[in-house]
């Protein structure tokens, strides 16, 4: 029985993958995909990427439905094959491990804590400000070789792949070199946030073909509103009145900035519209990623470095399969051979991205999410300032006022969050003391 089930699972994977691959090859050879309209090429490229990911999505989904229907995980699933299936799909409900009575934070002196915070702050600013400048350079600046040939790099998905593979390698090394708690989450659940993470990164790079970098950064800062909507839809989250007020202030600031600066990239209303759609897509995917990861952290209590490793692992697999089907690896390698300077920029971009992820996880684990949000907000402000200075984006008084409103709203929200949590803690302490007195 088990042998027949395992053979059937293999057939599902092979046949469904082959069918999707044949469909992809046929579509890739059509005239519309080969020569897409310039203004709407991002739609074709995005659809082409998703079809590549479907080569893995469809077999995984069909296997999941088969396992659920046949109850394979409870009836059989022994041996190496069964172990792989269990790791991918089975729930592993283990009792959470007890934490040490004395944490590292309790052992640090105030001076050591301050030095550590300064190091993390500096690491985050350096890594992500460098990453932001390199991102804009790679996607918006021309590359020139010794023969005087000039060309733009166009494949956003290749940059996503390079970023993710280095982050995966770094996370894997840390996992092997440090002691981690038992991992309880079935691996297939990382697929959803991996896909949304890939798509948000792809939209981030692709948007720079249509909108200026300051617009992109301000749009990223304004994702509070869709995150709130996504939280309400997915988790039925209730929000305080000040959260709606700060979201409104943020939206007004964004509107002022957009009206003042215009769009350096806008050759027509079509390119502006394309840029807005891509940025909206980025915000939706990114909002889903954070909410989904938050729900996994809450349910399975994995360490952030474990999340980083498995999400980036799936991201590497998805983007590699899609790039192989499209011939993206060969196109990008030819570009690297033709313009060697691009290789340096791509590697530096990946190093900055991977280092930034590590600093994020370390900051959140050591000082909590509040401190990280403050550091991230400061970094976004510096990103806009640096971009305007280095790449000469014009910003006038109304634009500066808009930027100020955006970051003021974010800092105001952080402060309100902190105050409400402090008041609730004080109230809980008073109630507890009253109960003890009785």
ABEGO torsion letter per residue (X at the ends): XAAAAAAAAAAAAAAAAAAAAAAAAAAAABAAAABBBAAAAAAAAAAAAAAAAAAAAAAAAAAAAAAAAAGAAAABGBEAAAAAAAAAABBBBBBBBBBBABBAAAABBAAAAAAAAAAAAAAAAAAAAAAAAAAAAAAABBBBBAAGBBBBBABAAAAAAAAAAAAAAAAAAAAAABBBBBBABBAAAAAAAAAAAAAAAAAAAAAAAABBAAAAAAAAAAAAAAAAAAAAAAAGBBBBAAAAAAAAAAAAAAAAAAAAAEBAABABAAAAAAAAAAAAAAAAAAAAAAAAAAAAAAAAGBBAAAAAAAAAAAAAAAAAAAAAAAGAAAAAAAAAAABAAAAAAAAAAAAAAAAAAAAAAAAAAAAEAAAAAAAAAAAAAAAAAAAAAAAGBBBBAAAAAAAAAAAAAAAAAAAAAAAAAAAAAAAAAAAAAAAAAX
